[in-house]
Amino acid sequence: MKTDVVIAGQGLAGSLLAWELLRYGIEFRVFDPGDGRSASKAAGGLYYPLAARKLKEVELSAQQLPLMYNTFREIEKIIGKQFLFERPSLKLIRDDELEKWAKAQQNDLAHLISDIIPGIQLKGVVPGYHGVVISASGFVDVPGFISATRDWLVHHGLLVSEKVSGDNIQDSGKHLIINGSHQAGKLVFCEGPAAAVNPLLASGTIRMNKGELIEIEAPGLQEDYILRKEIFVLPTGNCRFRAGATYSHEFHDYEPTEAGLRELTSKLDQIIDTPYKITGHWAGLRPTTRNRLPVYGPLPGNSRVFLLNGLGSRGVIQGPWYANKMVKYLTNIPE
Ligand SMILES: Cc1cc2nc3c(=O)[nH]c(=O)nc-3n(C[C@H](O)[C@H](O)[C@H](O)COP(=O)(O)OP(=O)(O)OC[C@H]3O[C@@H](n4cnc5c(N)ncnc54)[C@H](O)[C@@H]3O)c2cc1C
């Protein structure tokens, strides 16, 4: 096999990079055995333009959101399946927070807060909250997107079901030889949390943050809004909801825990007061960095091997943006 770019890893980062290379007409192959755990397979998939704990718009979200919509809508057209679903979020607030949200609606966040509903009453939601409606929000079915992208790549002969071995890459001077036999002009590692054991990366470049989610069935709960308080409750249809997520730096395995379950159900019980059944509970590792910003660019001292990683807890909104930056970097297109 000879190609311009090899992408190592087909999670959200590698998949979005592949679609972006296709858009720019650059030849590529994606390597991923496809049988392992990944952040993308565990993701809640939400996008939301406000910071989780501060009353503030997330940096760059005004630029990243339109690119995210365009990217997924283009891919949906090619594949013929919907992945991105727009849903307003309803931030539940108490009396003492009302004034600052009302001020924000008049000022900096006027473009994001479409309504504030005092004393909101919603089916299955604990009474006594006020509701702040944020319209620019929704979710991407990330596991569905990854699986459909894989099928598309296989169908077009662009997927190699192998892991790229970090210690089996030679540079001939003209191109790279990957896994002993595949020729490529450039290689981009999009390994997600697995980058932590890549021998070519300095230790600590990519860190991990464990997250847990549950799925519940709650026939008595409203399905119009993504509820947000200390957790999100995302309606996915047919009385099913995803609720999450936890954040922990201390555990580096993919197993859901009793402590995670307790944390999620106790936060859930503060906002919903209708019976529910837990139908799923899973965990994943978010790839992150020391300064929480994604990383893209060449590995130090190597002009042919690159990295795109660290999408953290905002892979959906940041992924298209950094995949685009990566392609511009690979092709020397000025920003
Ligand atoms: C519990 C949880 C909830 C989340 N919720 C949200 C959310 O609501 N909204 C949001 O925007 N983001 C969310 N995220 C974050 C988002 O999932 C991640 O930012 C994103 O999925 C990271 O994608 P990635 O491609 O970098 O890594 P991954 O998805 O882990 O993909 C890496 C891929 O590379 C493959 N691979 C690894 N090494 C090699 C190699 N050497 N050769 C070939 N293949 C290799 C792996 O098999 C894997 O398929 C969540 C994450 C978790 C864990």
The ligand as a MOL file (V3000), in Angstrom:
LIG
                    3D

  0  0  0     0  0            999 V3000
M  V30 BEGIN CTAB
M  V30 COUNTS 53 58 0 0 0
M  V30 BEGIN ATOM
M  V30 1 C -17.7460 8.9420 29.3020 0
M  V30 2 C -17.4330 9.9540 28.2600 0
M  V30 3 C -18.4050 10.8980 27.9170 0
M  V30 4 C -18.1100 11.8570 26.9510 0
M  V30 5 N -19.0970 12.7270 26.6020 0
M  V30 6 C -18.8440 13.6650 25.6500 0
M  V30 7 C -19.8610 14.5790 25.2710 0
M  V30 8 O -20.9930 14.5550 25.7750 0
M  V30 9 N -19.5610 15.5070 24.3180 0
M  V30 10 C -18.3290 15.5690 23.7220 0
M  V30 11 O -18.1180 16.4320 22.8670 0
M  V30 12 N -17.3390 14.7000 24.0750 0
M  V30 13 C -17.5810 13.7570 25.0240 0
M  V30 14 N -16.6060 12.8810 25.3880 0
M  V30 15 C -15.2660 13.0700 24.8010 0
M  V30 16 C -15.1020 12.4470 23.4320 0
M  V30 17 O -15.6470 11.1630 23.4690 0
M  V30 18 C -13.6110 12.3960 23.0950 0
M  V30 19 O -13.0780 13.7000 23.0660 0
M  V30 20 C -13.3770 11.7630 21.7180 0
M  V30 21 O -14.1610 10.6210 21.5510 0
M  V30 22 C -11.9060 11.4170 21.5710 0
M  V30 23 O -11.7400 10.8110 20.3210 0
M  V30 24 P -10.3280 10.2150 19.8690 0
M  V30 25 O -10.4800 9.8140 18.4630 0
M  V30 26 O -9.2480 11.1710 20.2240 0
M  V30 27 O -10.0880 8.9400 20.8100 0
M  V30 28 P -10.8080 7.5100 20.7800 0
M  V30 29 O -12.2540 7.6510 20.5950 0
M  V30 30 O -10.3470 6.7790 21.9900 0
M  V30 31 O -10.2610 6.8110 19.4760 0
M  V30 32 C -8.9410 6.3470 19.3400 0
M  V30 33 C -8.9670 5.1920 18.3540 0
M  V30 34 O -7.6300 4.8980 18.0020 0
M  V30 35 C -7.4330 3.4920 17.9700 0
M  V30 36 N -5.9930 3.3110 18.1580 0
M  V30 37 C -5.2700 3.5710 19.2710 0
M  V30 38 N -3.9590 3.3600 19.0280 0
M  V30 39 C -3.8530 2.9810 17.7210 0
M  V30 40 C -2.7730 2.6530 16.8750 0
M  V30 41 N -1.4940 2.6800 17.3130 0
M  V30 42 N -3.0180 2.2900 15.5940 0
M  V30 43 C -4.3070 2.2640 15.1300 0
M  V30 44 N -5.3780 2.5750 15.8880 0
M  V30 45 C -5.1520 2.9410 17.1650 0
M  V30 46 C -8.3200 2.9830 19.0870 0
M  V30 47 O -8.6380 1.6340 18.8760 0
M  V30 48 C -9.5330 3.9090 18.9350 0
M  V30 49 O -10.4700 3.3620 18.0180 0
M  V30 50 C -16.8450 11.8910 26.3240 0
M  V30 51 C -15.8880 10.9370 26.6590 0
M  V30 52 C -16.1730 9.9780 27.6130 0
M  V30 53 C -15.1460 8.9640 27.9370 0
M  V30 END ATOM
M  V30 BEGIN BOND
M  V30 1 1 1 2
M  V30 2 1 2 3
M  V30 3 2 2 52
M  V30 4 2 3 4
M  V30 5 1 4 5
M  V30 6 1 4 50
M  V30 7 2 5 6
M  V30 8 1 6 7
M  V30 9 1 6 13
M  V30 10 2 7 8
M  V30 11 1 7 9
M  V30 12 1 9 10
M  V30 13 2 10 11
M  V30 14 1 10 12
M  V30 15 2 12 13
M  V30 16 1 13 14
M  V30 17 1 14 15
M  V30 18 1 14 50
M  V30 19 1 15 16
M  V30 20 1 16 17
M  V30 21 1 16 18
M  V30 22 1 18 19
M  V30 23 1 18 20
M  V30 24 1 20 21
M  V30 25 1 20 22
M  V30 26 1 22 23
M  V30 27 1 23 24
M  V30 28 2 24 25
M  V30 29 1 24 26
M  V30 30 1 24 27
M  V30 31 1 27 28
M  V30 32 2 28 29
M  V30 33 1 28 30
M  V30 34 1 28 31
M  V30 35 1 31 32
M  V30 36 1 32 33
M  V30 37 1 33 34
M  V30 38 1 33 48
M  V30 39 1 34 35
M  V30 40 1 35 36
M  V30 41 1 35 46
M  V30 42 1 36 37
M  V30 43 1 36 45
M  V30 44 2 37 38
M  V30 45 1 38 39
M  V30 46 1 39 40
M  V30 47 2 39 45
M  V30 48 1 40 41
M  V30 49 2 40 42
M  V30 50 1 42 43
M  V30 51 2 43 44
M  V30 52 1 44 45
M  V30 53 1 46 47
M  V30 54 1 46 48
M  V30 55 1 48 49
M  V30 56 2 50 51
M  V30 57 1 51 52
M  V30 58 1 52 53
M  V30 END BOND
M  V30 END CTAB
M  END
